Amino acid sequence: MTGRGLSLPLLLNRARERAPGPAAGALGGAVAAGLGLGVCAVVVMVLWISSPYPDSGPGAALHTAAALWLIAHGAEIVRTDTLSGAPAPMGLTPLLLLALPAWLVHRAARDAAEDAEDTAGAEGIGVWGGAVFGYLLVGTAAAAYAGGGEMRPSWVSCGAHLALVAAVAAGSGVWTAHGRPRGPLPGALRRCADVLPKVFVTEVLPVAARAAAAGILVLVAGGALVMAVGLVWHGGDVRESFVRVTAAWSGRFAVLLLCVALVPNAVLWGAAYALGPGVLLGAGQTVGPLGSSGSALLPAFPLLAAVPPAGPGSPFTWAVALVPVTAAATVAWFVTGAGEAAGWTRGRVAYAVVTAAGVCGAAMACLAVASGGALGTAALSAFGPLGWLTGTATAGWVVAVGLPVALTVRWWRGRDAGAGPRASAWPASLVTRRRRDDAAPAPRPAPVQVPDAGAEAGFEPFDHYFDETSRGERWAFLRDASEDPGPGAEPEPPKEAG
């Protein structure tokens, strides 16, 4: 709070308190969109001011900022200032830019839902719809403004991607405001779940989803490792391309920012490279571990300088197969661990591994599509991994490697678990048998001939271990045993006198 008025956050809080529910959500969505546009405008204006040779005015810089904000949502932009004069689409989205608008919408919807819950008790669906509406309202104005510049948005693509990002981010914000509840599911999802088998929904699918998430994390980490190794291995080419792009420090700084924003894309490209299908770097050129086909000329860009040269693969490139193998083994390990705790059979373990393979394949296909796009026409019309091919390769690796590993681990753990009860039952069976033998009537032993004390004792094999007293005690014990009839024997009738 200042001396004459209120600060901006306090003003926003006052406005949300006076207009709870959907109105607060719409206000929060509009403010989130405005903040995202403001950040893009500041970055572009700083680069424009610091450029030694600006070829346009501040109006063009603001148009570029609006187009950059739309690109951050995944929208396709059409460039009109090409060398050939023909419009060229640009659909490759730097995924790191997506984090800013998604976080802003998430926070706006969360704050609006918390205020509505505390004051008026409004439903979360109203706050969610208001946040999406307010965000799309400002996004439509930004798209109309960007249409007057050299980078014009595609209206269909802008509408679809803005609505998708706003809906998902606002939904996660409302869900967070309500404590991230696990249920109940919405009506449509609940009806779909009722059609599926109950065992699949309640037992197999949660385990498969967690295992698939672990496998995807391993694939992403492996893709980052592949990208880092490529940049280090081609370090000289990367530095040379960075210097050749521009000579001004402001331009190099802009290129550096673009490279940082494209790091998530490059990580996913590295994962697709390790999976086998490879990455499309223009029409007619595919780069994969088995080799590079085609000879399309690549733009001078630092991240593209790390691409292996054209030609067949080598043992060094084939070694990237360790990434999908490790991911498949991770999926198998998670499934077998959960299956052992729940007492699953081998069939159910295999069922969960196949389900996890499908989830992994679908997720990697979506990520591959999001990481690629067009950078122009003709040779630059296709950039990035193919979604369906990447997803199929992911599912194939998990089934081919993860399924045998899961079944082997399940068999080995079951073998160890079965050997323990059998080994512990062996002494118990001996004790039971001994008790049964003790309870049965003992046979009457034959009379033992005791030698005379005066006669000379015969040979005894253990005489040298016992002294005279021990031998006497042994003979006395045997004499008593011969005279004792044993348990269960009929008593002898008493002898008559005389």
C-alpha positions as CSV (number, residue, x, y, z in Angstrom):
1,M,0.0,0.0,0.0
2,T,1.3,3.5,-0.9
3,G,0.6,6.8,0.7
4,R,-2.1,7.8,-1.8
5,G,-3.7,4.6,-2.9
6,L,-3.6,0.8,-3.2
7,S,-1.1,-1.3,-5.1
8,L,-2.1,-3.4,-8.2
9,P,-2.3,-6.7,-6.3
10,L,-4.6,-5.2,-3.7
11,L,-6.8,-3.6,-6.3
12,L,-7.2,-7.0,-8.0
13,N,-8.1,-8.6,-4.7
14,R,-10.7,-5.9,-4.0
15,A,-12.2,-6.4,-7.5
16,R,-12.4,-10.1,-7.0
17,E,-14.1,-9.7,-3.6
18,R,-16.7,-7.4,-5.1
19,A,-17.4,-9.7,-8.1
20,P,-17.1,-13.3,-6.8
21,G,-17.8,-16.4,-8.9
22,P,-17.7,-16.3,-12.8
23,A,-17.1,-12.6,-12.8
24,A,-14.0,-13.0,-10.7
25,G,-12.8,-15.8,-13.0
26,A,-13.4,-13.6,-16.1
27,L,-11.4,-10.8,-14.5
28,G,-8.6,-13.1,-13.5
29,G,-8.4,-14.6,-17.0
30,A,-8.3,-11.2,-18.6
31,V,-5.6,-10.0,-16.2
32,A,-3.5,-13.2,-16.9
33,A,-3.7,-12.6,-20.6
34,G,-2.7,-9.0,-20.2
35,L,0.3,-9.9,-18.1
36,G,1.5,-12.5,-20.6
37,L,1.2,-9.9,-23.4
38,G,3.0,-7.3,-21.3
39,V,6.0,-9.7,-20.7
40,C,6.3,-10.4,-24.4
41,A,6.0,-6.7,-25.2
42,V,8.8,-5.8,-22.8
43,V,11.2,-8.5,-24.2
44,V,10.5,-7.5,-27.8
45,M,10.8,-3.8,-27.1
46,V,14.1,-4.2,-25.2
47,L,15.6,-6.2,-28.2
48,W,14.2,-3.6,-30.7
49,I,15.7,-0.7,-28.7
50,S,19.1,-2.4,-28.4
51,S,19.3,-3.4,-32.0
52,P,21.9,-1.3,-33.9
53,Y,19.9,-1.5,-37.2
54,P,16.2,-1.4,-36.5
55,D,14.3,-1.6,-39.8
56,S,10.8,-0.8,-38.4
57,G,9.1,1.4,-35.8
58,P,7.7,0.6,-32.4
59,G,4.4,-0.3,-33.9
60,A,5.9,-3.3,-35.8
61,A,7.7,-4.4,-32.6
62,L,4.4,-4.4,-30.8
63,H,2.8,-6.4,-33.6
64,T,5.6,-8.9,-33.3
65,A,5.1,-9.1,-29.5
66,A,1.4,-10.0,-30.0
67,A,2.4,-12.6,-32.6
68,L,5.0,-14.0,-30.2
69,W,2.4,-14.3,-27.4
70,L,0.1,-16.3,-29.8
71,I,3.0,-18.5,-30.8
72,A,3.6,-19.3,-27.2
73,H,0.2,-21.0,-27.1
74,G,1.0,-23.2,-30.1
75,A,-0.9,-21.1,-32.7
76,E,0.3,-21.0,-36.3
77,I,1.6,-17.7,-37.7
78,V,1.9,-16.9,-41.4
79,R,4.9,-14.8,-42.3
80,T,4.4,-12.4,-45.2
81,D,8.0,-10.8,-45.4
82,T,9.6,-13.8,-47.1
83,L,12.3,-13.5,-49.8
84,S,10.1,-15.2,-52.4
85,G,7.1,-13.0,-51.5
86,A,4.9,-16.1,-50.9
87,P,3.4,-16.4,-47.4
88,A,5.1,-19.0,-45.3
89,P,3.6,-20.7,-42.2
90,M,5.4,-21.0,-39.0
91,G,4.0,-23.6,-36.6
92,L,6.9,-24.7,-34.5
93,T,6.2,-23.6,-31.0
94,P,9.0,-23.1,-28.4
95,L,7.6,-25.2,-25.6
96,L,9.3,-23.2,-22.8
97,L,7.2,-20.1,-23.8
98,L,4.1,-22.1,-23.0
99,A,5.0,-22.2,-19.3
100,L,4.3,-18.5,-18.8
101,P,0.7,-18.2,-20.1
102,A,-0.2,-21.6,-18.6
103,W,1.1,-20.5,-15.1
104,L,-0.7,-17.2,-15.3
105,V,-4.1,-18.7,-16.2
106,H,-3.6,-21.4,-13.5
107,R,-2.9,-18.9,-10.8
108,A,-5.7,-16.6,-11.8
109,A,-8.3,-19.4,-11.8
110,R,-7.0,-20.7,-8.5
111,D,-7.2,-17.4,-6.8
112,A,-10.7,-16.7,-8.1
113,A,-11.9,-20.2,-7.0
114,E,-10.5,-19.7,-3.5
115,D,-12.2,-16.3,-3.1
116,A,-15.5,-17.6,-4.4
117,E,-15.4,-20.5,-2.1
118,D,-14.7,-18.3,0.9
119,T,-17.2,-15.6,0.1
120,A,-20.2,-16.7,-2.0
121,G,-19.7,-20.5,-2.2
122,A,-19.8,-20.4,-6.0
123,E,-19.3,-23.6,-8.0
124,G,-15.9,-24.2,-9.5
125,I,-17.4,-24.7,-13.0
126,G,-18.5,-21.1,-13.0
127,V,-15.1,-19.8,-12.1
128,W,-13.5,-22.0,-14.7
129,G,-15.9,-20.8,-17.4
130,G,-15.3,-17.2,-16.5
131,A,-11.5,-17.5,-16.5
132,V,-11.6,-19.1,-20.0
133,F,-14.0,-16.5,-21.3
134,G,-11.9,-13.6,-20.0
135,Y,-8.7,-15.1,-21.4
136,L,-10.2,-15.7,-24.8
137,L,-11.6,-12.2,-24.9
138,V,-8.2,-10.6,-24.6
139,G,-6.7,-13.3,-26.9
140,T,-9.1,-12.4,-29.6
141,A,-8.2,-8.7,-29.3
142,A,-4.5,-9.6,-29.5
143,A,-5.0,-11.8,-32.6
144,A,-6.9,-9.0,-34.3
145,Y,-4.0,-6.6,-33.5
146,A,-1.3,-9.0,-34.7
147,G,-3.2,-9.4,-38.0
148,G,-2.1,-5.9,-39.0
149,G,1.6,-6.8,-38.9
150,E,3.9,-8.9,-41.0
151,M,3.3,-12.0,-38.9
152,R,-0.4,-12.7,-39.2
153,P,-2.1,-15.4,-37.1
154,S,-4.2,-18.3,-38.5
155,W,-7.6,-17.8,-36.9
156,V,-8.6,-21.4,-36.7
157,S,-5.3,-22.4,-35.1
158,C,-5.3,-19.5,-32.7
159,G,-8.9,-20.2,-31.5
160,A,-8.2,-23.9,-31.0
161,H,-4.9,-23.5,-29.2
162,L,-5.9,-20.5,-27.0
163,A,-9.1,-22.3,-25.9
164,L,-7.1,-25.6,-25.2
165,V,-4.4,-23.8,-23.1
166,A,-6.9,-21.7,-21.2
167,A,-9.3,-24.6,-20.5
168,V,-6.6,-27.0,-19.2
169,A,-4.7,-24.4,-17.1
170,A,-7.9,-22.9,-15.6
171,G,-9.2,-26.4,-14.8
172,S,-6.0,-27.3,-13.0
173,G,-6.2,-24.0,-11.1
174,V,-9.8,-24.6,-9.9
175,W,-8.8,-28.2,-9.0
176,T,-5.9,-27.0,-7.0
177,A,-8.1,-24.5,-5.1
178,H,-10.4,-27.3,-4.0
179,G,-7.5,-29.3,-2.6
180,R,-6.8,-31.5,-5.6
181,P,-9.6,-34.0,-4.9
182,R,-9.3,-37.5,-6.4
183,G,-13.0,-37.9,-7.0
184,P,-15.8,-38.1,-7.8
185,L,-15.2,-38.1,-11.6
186,P,-17.4,-35.9,-13.8
187,G,-20.5,-37.5,-15.2
188,A,-19.1,-38.1,-18.7
189,L,-15.9,-39.7,-17.5
190,R,-17.8,-41.8,-14.9
191,R,-20.1,-43.2,-17.6
192,C,-17.1,-44.0,-19.8
193,A,-15.4,-45.7,-16.8
194,D,-18.5,-47.8,-16.1
195,V,-18.3,-49.4,-19.6
196,L,-14.7,-50.6,-18.9
197,P,-14.0,-53.6,-16.7
198,K,-13.9,-52.7,-13.0
199,V,-10.6,-54.5,-12.4
200,F,-9.0,-52.5,-15.3
201,V,-10.2,-49.2,-13.9
202,T,-9.6,-49.7,-10.2
203,E,-6.4,-51.8,-10.3
204,V,-4.6,-52.1,-13.6
205,L,-5.0,-48.6,-15.0
206,P,-3.6,-46.7,-11.9
207,V,-0.5,-48.9,-11.8
208,A,0.0,-48.7,-15.6
209,A,-0.4,-44.9,-15.4
210,R,2.3,-44.5,-12.7
211,A,4.6,-46.9,-14.6
212,A,4.1,-45.0,-17.8
213,A,4.9,-41.7,-16.1
214,A,8.1,-43.2,-14.8
215,G,9.0,-44.5,-18.3
216,I,8.3,-41.1,-19.9
217,L,10.5,-39.4,-17.4
218,V,13.3,-41.8,-18.3
219,L,12.8,-41.1,-22.0
220,V,12.8,-37.4,-21.5
221,A,16.0,-37.6,-19.3
222,G,17.6,-39.8,-22.0
223,G,16.6,-37.3,-24.7
224,A,18.3,-34.5,-22.7
225,L,21.4,-36.6,-22.4
226,V,21.4,-37.3,-26.1
227,M,21.0,-33.6,-26.9
228,A,23.8,-32.6,-24.4
229,V,26.2,-35.2,-25.9
230,G,25.4,-34.0,-29.4
231,L,26.1,-30.3,-28.5
232,V,29.4,-31.2,-26.8
233,W,30.5,-33.5,-29.6
234,H,29.8,-30.8,-32.3
235,G,30.8,-27.9,-30.0
236,G,32.9,-26.3,-32.7
237,D,30.1,-26.2,-35.3
238,V,27.7,-24.9,-32.6
239,R,30.0,-22.0,-31.8
240,E,30.6,-21.2,-35.4
241,S,26.8,-21.2,-36.3
242,F,26.2,-19.0,-33.2
243,V,28.7,-16.4,-34.5
244,R,27.5,-16.5,-38.1
245,V,23.9,-15.8,-37.3
246,T,24.5,-12.1,-36.5
247,A,27.4,-9.8,-35.5
248,A,25.4,-7.6,-33.1
249,W,25.4,-8.6,-29.4
250,S,21.7,-7.8,-29.2
251,G,21.0,-10.3,-32.1
252,R,23.1,-12.9,-30.4
253,F,21.3,-12.4,-27.2
254,A,18.0,-12.9,-29.1
255,V,19.3,-16.1,-30.6
256,L,20.4,-17.3,-27.2
257,L,16.9,-16.6,-25.8
258,L,15.4,-18.5,-28.7
259,C,17.7,-21.5,-28.1
260,V,16.8,-21.6,-24.4
261,A,13.1,-21.5,-25.4
262,L,13.6,-24.4,-27.8
263,V,15.4,-26.6,-25.2
264,P,12.3,-28.7,-24.4
265,N,11.7,-29.2,-28.1
266,A,15.3,-30.4,-28.6
267,V,15.0,-32.8,-25.6
268,L,11.9,-34.4,-27.1
269,W,13.7,-34.6,-30.5
270,G,16.6,-36.4,-28.7
271,A,14.1,-38.9,-27.2
272,A,12.6,-39.5,-30.6
273,Y,16.1,-40.0,-32.0
274,A,16.9,-42.6,-29.4
275,L,13.6,-44.5,-30.0
276,G,14.6,-45.2,-33.6
277,P,12.2,-43.3,-35.9
278,G,14.4,-40.2,-35.8
279,V,13.5,-36.6,-36.6
280,L,12.5,-34.9,-39.8
281,L,14.7,-31.9,-40.6
282,G,12.9,-30.8,-43.7
283,A,11.2,-32.6,-46.5
284,G,13.3,-35.6,-47.6
285,Q,15.8,-35.7,-44.7
286,T,15.4,-38.0,-41.7
287,V,18.1,-38.2,-38.9
288,G,18.1,-41.3,-36.7
289,P,20.5,-43.7,-35.0
290,L,20.7,-46.0,-38.1
291,G,21.8,-43.1,-40.3
292,S,20.7,-39.9,-42.0
293,S,18.9,-39.9,-45.3
294,G,18.7,-36.9,-47.7
295,S,20.9,-33.9,-48.0
296,A,18.6,-30.9,-47.3
297,L,20.4,-27.7,-46.3
298,L,19.7,-26.8,-42.7
299,P,19.5,-23.2,-41.5
300,A,22.5,-21.8,-39.6
301,F,21.2,-22.3,-36.0
302,P,23.1,-23.5,-33.0
303,L,20.8,-26.4,-32.0
304,L,20.7,-27.7,-35.6
305,A,24.5,-27.7,-35.7
306,A,24.4,-30.6,-33.3
307,V,22.7,-32.9,-35.9
308,P,24.9,-35.8,-37.0
309,P,26.2,-35.6,-40.6
310,A,24.6,-37.5,-43.4
311,G,25.6,-41.2,-43.8
312,P,25.1,-44.5,-42.1
313,G,25.0,-44.9,-38.3
314,S,27.9,-46.1,-36.1
315,P,28.2,-48.0,-32.8
316,F,28.3,-44.6,-31.1
317,T,24.8,-43.7,-32.5
318,W,23.5,-47.2,-31.9
319,A,24.3,-46.9,-28.2
320,V,21.3,-44.5,-27.8
321,A,19.2,-47.7,-27.7
322,L,20.0,-47.9,-24.0
323,V,17.5,-45.0,-23.5
324,P,14.4,-46.9,-24.5
325,V,15.7,-50.1,-23.0
326,T,16.1,-48.4,-19.7
327,A,12.7,-46.8,-20.0
328,A,11.0,-50.2,-20.7
329,A,12.8,-51.8,-17.8
330,T,11.6,-49.0,-15.5
331,V,8.0,-49.6,-16.6
332,A,8.4,-53.3,-15.9
333,W,10.0,-52.6,-12.5
334,F,7.1,-50.4,-11.4
335,V,4.5,-52.8,-12.6
336,T,6.1,-55.8,-10.9
337,G,6.6,-53.9,-7.6
338,A,2.9,-53.0,-7.5
339,G,1.8,-56.4,-8.7
340,E,3.8,-58.1,-5.9
341,A,2.2,-55.9,-3.3
342,A,-1.3,-56.7,-4.6
343,G,-0.6,-60.4,-5.2
344,W,-1.1,-60.3,-9.0
345,T,-0.8,-63.3,-11.2
346,R,1.6,-63.3,-14.2
347,G,-1.3,-62.7,-16.6
348,R,-2.4,-59.5,-14.8
349,V,1.2,-58.3,-14.7
350,A,1.5,-58.7,-18.4
351,Y,-1.9,-57.0,-18.8
352,A,-0.6,-54.0,-16.8
353,V,2.7,-53.8,-18.9
354,V,0.8,-53.8,-22.2
355,T,-1.6,-51.1,-20.8
356,A,1.4,-49.0,-19.7
357,A,2.9,-49.4,-23.2
358,G,-0.2,-48.0,-24.7
359,V,-0.2,-45.0,-22.3
360,C,3.5,-44.3,-23.0
361,G,2.9,-44.5,-26.7
362,A,0.0,-42.1,-26.6
363,A,1.8,-39.6,-24.4
364,M,5.0,-39.6,-26.5
365,A,3.0,-39.2,-29.7
366,C,1.3,-36.1,-28.3
367,L,4.6,-34.7,-27.1
368,A,6.2,-35.4,-30.5
369,V,3.4,-33.5,-32.3
370,A,3.7,-30.6,-29.9
371,S,7.5,-30.3,-30.3
372,G,7.4,-30.1,-34.1
373,G,5.8,-28.0,-36.8
374,A,6.5,-26.1,-40.0
375,L,9.1,-23.4,-40.5
376,G,8.1,-22.5,-44.0
377,T,7.2,-24.2,-47.3
378,A,8.8,-26.8,-49.5
379,A,11.9,-28.1,-47.7
380,L,11.0,-26.5,-44.4
381,S,7.4,-27.7,-44.3
382,A,8.1,-30.5,-41.8
383,F,10.3,-30.2,-38.8
384,G,10.4,-32.5,-35.8
385,P,9.4,-36.1,-35.1
386,L,6.4,-37.8,-36.5
387,G,3.8,-38.3,-33.8
388,W,2.3,-41.7,-34.8
389,L,5.7,-43.2,-35.6
390,T,7.2,-42.0,-32.3
391,G,4.2,-43.4,-30.3
392,T,4.3,-46.7,-32.1
393,A,8.1,-47.1,-31.4
394,T,7.6,-46.2,-27.7
395,A,4.9,-48.8,-27.3
396,G,6.9,-51.4,-29.2
397,W,10.0,-50.9,-27.0
398,V,8.0,-51.2,-23.8
399,V,6.3,-54.4,-25.0
400,A,9.4,-56.0,-26.5
401,V,11.7,-55.3,-23.5
402,G,9.4,-54.5,-20.6
403,L,7.1,-57.5,-20.9
404,P,9.9,-60.2,-20.7
405,V,11.6,-58.3,-17.9
406,A,8.4,-58.0,-15.9
407,L,7.5,-61.7,-16.3
408,T,11.1,-62.7,-15.4
409,V,11.1,-60.6,-12.3
410,R,7.7,-61.9,-11.4
411,W,8.8,-65.5,-11.8
412,W,12.0,-64.9,-9.8
413,R,10.2,-63.2,-6.9
414,G,7.6,-65.9,-6.9
415,R,10.3,-68.5,-6.9
416,D,11.9,-67.0,-3.8
417,A,8.6,-66.6,-2.1
418,G,7.7,-70.2,-2.7
419,A,11.0,-71.6,-1.6
420,G,10.7,-70.0,1.8
421,P,7.5,-71.8,2.9
422,R,8.7,-75.2,1.6
423,A,12.0,-74.8,3.5
424,S,10.2,-73.8,6.7
425,A,7.7,-76.6,6.4
426,W,10.5,-79.3,6.4
427,P,11.4,-79.0,10.1
428,A,7.7,-78.7,11.0
429,S,7.0,-82.0,9.2
430,L,9.8,-83.7,11.1
431,V,8.4,-82.6,14.4
432,T,4.9,-83.8,13.4
433,R,6.2,-87.1,12.4
434,R,8.2,-87.5,15.6
435,R,5.1,-86.7,17.7
436,R,3.1,-89.2,15.7
437,D,5.7,-91.9,16.3
438,D,5.8,-91.2,20.0
439,A,2.0,-91.5,20.3
440,A,1.9,-94.9,18.4
441,P,2.4,-98.1,20.6
442,A,6.0,-99.1,20.6
443,P,6.7,-102.8,19.7
444,R,7.8,-105.1,22.5
445,P,11.6,-105.4,22.4
446,A,13.3,-108.7,22.3
447,P,14.9,-109.9,25.6
448,V,18.5,-108.9,25.9
449,Q,21.0,-111.4,27.0
450,V,23.1,-109.9,29.7
451,P,26.5,-111.4,30.1
452,D,27.6,-112.7,33.5
453,A,29.6,-110.4,35.6
454,G,32.3,-112.9,36.1
455,A,32.6,-113.8,32.4
456,E,35.0,-112.1,30.3
457,A,33.4,-109.2,28.4
458,G,33.4,-109.5,24.6
459,F,34.6,-106.9,22.2
460,E,32.6,-103.6,22.2
461,P,33.4,-101.1,19.4
462,F,33.1,-98.0,21.7
463,D,34.7,-99.5,24.9
464,H,37.7,-97.2,24.7
465,Y,35.2,-94.2,24.9
466,F,33.5,-95.3,28.1
467,D,34.8,-96.4,31.5
468,E,33.5,-99.2,33.6
469,T,30.8,-97.2,35.3
470,S,29.4,-96.0,31.9
471,R,29.2,-99.6,30.6
472,G,27.4,-100.7,33.8
473,E,24.8,-97.9,33.4
474,R,24.2,-98.9,29.7
475,W,23.6,-102.5,30.6
476,A,21.2,-101.5,33.4
477,F,19.2,-99.3,31.0
478,L,18.9,-102.1,28.4
479,R,17.8,-104.5,31.2
480,D,15.0,-102.2,32.3
481,A,13.9,-101.6,28.7
482,S,13.6,-105.3,28.1
483,E,11.4,-105.8,31.2
484,D,9.2,-102.7,30.5
485,P,6.2,-103.7,28.3
486,G,5.8,-100.2,26.9
487,P,2.7,-98.0,26.6
488,G,-0.4,-99.7,25.3
489,A,0.6,-103.2,26.2
490,E,-1.8,-105.4,28.2
491,P,-0.7,-106.0,31.8
492,E,0.3,-109.5,32.6
493,P,-2.1,-111.5,34.9
494,P,-0.9,-111.9,38.4
495,K,0.7,-115.2,39.2
496,E,-1.2,-117.6,41.5
497,A,0.5,-118.5,44.7
498,G,1.8,-122.0,45.1
